[in-house]
């Protein structure tokens, strides 16, 4: 599997690996950047471990991790990935997304989600894209809903967090047959 490079005039998503992850050190150390994630990226060592896990998944064909480059500011902005890729059932998750605080609310997330959804549905020809979000993370839940994703259910106490808390996870999804309408309405003008 060759990693795609997804790109438009605003953003470029390239394979995240051990050769480029250091570009994200400053962003990864921002306070509470991934508060609602069970992962830890706050130190150089934990960030490297996080990236190594993503790279291992890439070689097992279960993830495609990306480093996010904001073309407007000409700087690296964070990371995202396709994960839990089920090639047989043609279902994958978009998640593990974190962007620096200065990029939040800039429209960057919408640009990259468009590229990722377009690739999942139009190139990979997958049947469904899912988003799994901590029930408490209202900002991310609203972002998924703005993308046209439907709340399909809540998994109760299914994920252990760094502090020992067991979170409830909201499961959102977009189906292949919903994509053309979402592309025309939500992403109109991109």
C-alpha positions as CSV (number, residue, x, y, z in Angstrom):
1,X,0.0,0.0,0.0
2,X,1.4,3.4,-1.0
3,X,0.3,6.2,1.2
4,X,-1.7,8.9,-0.5
5,X,-0.7,12.5,-0.4
6,X,-4.0,14.4,-0.1
7,X,-3.7,18.1,-1.1
8,X,-5.7,21.1,-2.2
9,X,-4.8,24.8,-2.1
10,X,-5.2,25.1,1.7
11,X,-3.8,21.9,3.2
12,X,-1.4,19.0,2.4
13,X,-1.7,15.6,4.2
14,X,1.4,13.5,3.9
15,X,2.4,10.2,5.6
16,X,3.4,10.8,9.2
17,X,6.4,8.8,10.1
18,X,9.6,8.9,12.2
19,X,11.3,11.1,9.7
20,X,8.9,14.1,10.0
21,X,7.1,13.8,13.3
22,X,9.6,16.2,15.1
23,X,7.9,19.0,13.1
24,X,5.0,18.5,15.6
25,X,6.9,18.8,18.9
26,X,5.8,22.3,19.7
27,X,2.2,21.7,18.8
28,X,2.0,18.4,20.6
29,X,3.2,20.0,23.8
30,X,0.3,22.5,23.9
31,X,-1.6,22.2,27.1
32,X,-4.8,20.1,26.9
33,X,-4.5,19.7,23.2
34,X,-5.7,16.1,23.3
35,X,-7.5,16.2,26.6
36,X,-10.3,13.9,25.3
37,X,-7.9,11.3,23.9
38,X,-6.6,8.2,25.6
39,X,-3.2,9.0,24.1
40,X,-0.4,11.1,25.5
41,X,1.8,13.2,23.1
42,X,2.9,15.9,25.6
43,X,6.6,15.0,25.6
44,X,9.1,14.2,22.8
45,X,9.2,10.5,24.0
46,X,5.4,10.1,24.2
47,X,5.0,11.7,20.8
48,X,7.5,9.4,19.3
49,X,5.8,6.4,20.8
50,X,2.4,7.7,19.5
51,X,3.9,8.0,16.0
52,X,5.6,4.6,16.2
53,X,2.2,3.0,17.0
54,X,0.7,4.8,14.0
55,X,3.6,3.7,11.7
56,X,3.2,0.1,13.0
57,X,-0.5,0.3,12.1
58,X,0.4,1.6,8.6
59,X,2.7,-1.4,7.9
60,X,-0.1,-3.7,9.2
61,X,-2.5,-1.9,6.8
62,X,-4.8,-0.8,9.6
63,X,-4.0,2.9,9.7
64,X,-2.8,5.6,7.4
65,X,-1.4,8.4,9.6
66,X,-0.9,11.9,8.2
67,X,1.0,15.0,9.1
68,X,-1.0,18.1,8.4
69,X,0.7,21.1,6.6
70,X,-1.2,24.3,6.5
71,X,-0.4,25.9,3.1
72,X,-1.8,29.3,4.1
73,X,0.6,29.8,7.0
74,X,3.3,27.5,5.6
75,X,3.6,25.5,8.8
76,X,2.8,22.1,10.2
77,X,-0.5,22.1,12.0
78,X,-0.9,18.6,13.6
79,X,-1.9,15.1,12.7
80,X,-4.8,13.0,11.7
81,X,-5.3,9.5,10.4
82,X,-7.5,6.8,8.9
83,X,-7.6,4.1,11.5
84,X,-9.2,0.8,12.3
85,X,-9.3,0.2,8.5
86,X,-11.4,-2.9,7.7
87,X,-10.6,-3.7,4.1
88,X,-13.0,-6.6,4.0
89,X,-16.1,-4.7,5.1
90,X,-14.9,-1.4,3.6
91,X,-15.2,0.6,6.7
92,X,-12.7,2.9,8.3
93,X,-12.4,5.6,11.0
94,X,-11.2,9.1,10.6
95,X,-9.8,10.3,13.9
96,X,-6.7,10.7,16.1
97,X,-7.0,14.3,14.9
98,X,-5.2,17.2,16.7
99,X,-4.3,20.5,15.4
100,X,-2.6,23.4,17.2
101,X,-4.8,25.9,18.9
102,X,-3.9,28.7,16.4
103,X,-5.3,26.5,13.6
104,X,-8.6,25.7,15.4
105,X,-11.5,27.5,13.9
106,X,-9.6,28.5,10.8
107,X,-11.4,26.1,8.4
108,X,-8.4,23.8,8.2
109,X,-10.2,20.9,9.7
110,X,-13.0,21.1,7.2
111,X,-10.5,21.2,4.3
112,X,-8.7,18.1,5.5
113,X,-11.9,16.2,6.3
114,X,-13.1,16.9,2.8
115,X,-9.9,15.4,1.3
116,X,-10.1,12.4,3.6
117,X,-13.8,11.7,3.0
118,X,-13.3,12.1,-0.8
119,X,-10.4,9.7,-0.7
120,X,-12.3,7.1,1.4
121,X,-15.4,7.2,-0.7
122,X,-14.1,8.0,-4.2
123,X,-10.7,6.4,-4.4
124,X,-10.9,3.5,-1.8
125,X,-14.6,3.0,-2.6
126,X,-15.4,2.3,1.0
127,X,-18.9,1.9,2.2
128,X,-18.7,3.8,5.5
129,X,-16.6,6.3,7.4
130,X,-16.9,6.4,11.2
131,X,-15.8,9.0,13.8
132,X,-15.5,8.0,17.5
133,X,-15.6,10.9,19.9
134,X,-15.6,11.3,23.7
135,X,-19.1,12.1,24.8
136,X,-17.8,15.1,26.8
137,X,-16.0,16.6,23.7
138,X,-18.8,18.8,22.5
139,X,-16.6,20.8,20.1
140,X,-15.6,17.6,18.2
141,X,-19.1,16.2,18.3
142,X,-20.5,19.4,16.7
143,X,-17.7,19.3,14.1
144,X,-18.7,15.8,13.1
145,X,-22.3,16.8,12.9
146,X,-21.4,19.8,10.7
147,X,-19.7,17.4,8.4
148,X,-23.0,15.6,7.9
149,X,-22.2,12.6,10.2
150,X,-25.0,10.9,12.0
151,X,-24.9,9.9,15.6
152,X,-25.4,6.1,15.6
153,X,-25.1,5.4,19.2
154,X,-23.0,5.7,22.4
155,X,-20.6,3.0,23.7
156,X,-20.8,3.2,27.4
157,X,-17.5,3.3,29.4
158,X,-15.6,1.7,26.6
159,X,-12.3,3.6,26.6
160,X,-9.9,4.0,29.5
161,X,-8.3,7.5,29.7
162,X,-4.9,8.5,30.9
163,X,-6.3,9.6,34.3
164,X,-8.2,6.3,34.9
165,X,-11.6,7.7,33.8
166,X,-13.7,5.4,31.6
167,X,-15.3,7.5,28.9
168,X,-18.4,7.0,26.9
169,X,-17.7,7.1,23.1
170,X,-20.1,8.6,20.6
171,X,-20.2,6.8,17.3
172,X,-20.9,8.9,14.2
173,X,-21.0,7.6,10.7
174,X,-21.3,8.7,7.0
175,X,-22.5,6.1,4.5
176,X,-21.3,5.9,0.9
177,X,-24.7,6.8,-0.4
178,X,-24.8,9.9,1.8
179,X,-21.5,11.2,0.5
180,X,-22.7,12.8,-2.8
181,X,-25.3,15.0,-1.0
182,X,-22.9,15.9,1.8
183,X,-20.2,16.8,-0.8
184,X,-22.7,19.1,-2.6
185,X,-24.1,20.7,0.5
186,X,-21.6,20.7,3.4
187,X,-18.5,21.1,1.2
188,X,-20.0,23.3,-1.5
189,X,-17.5,25.8,-2.7
190,X,-14.4,24.0,-1.5
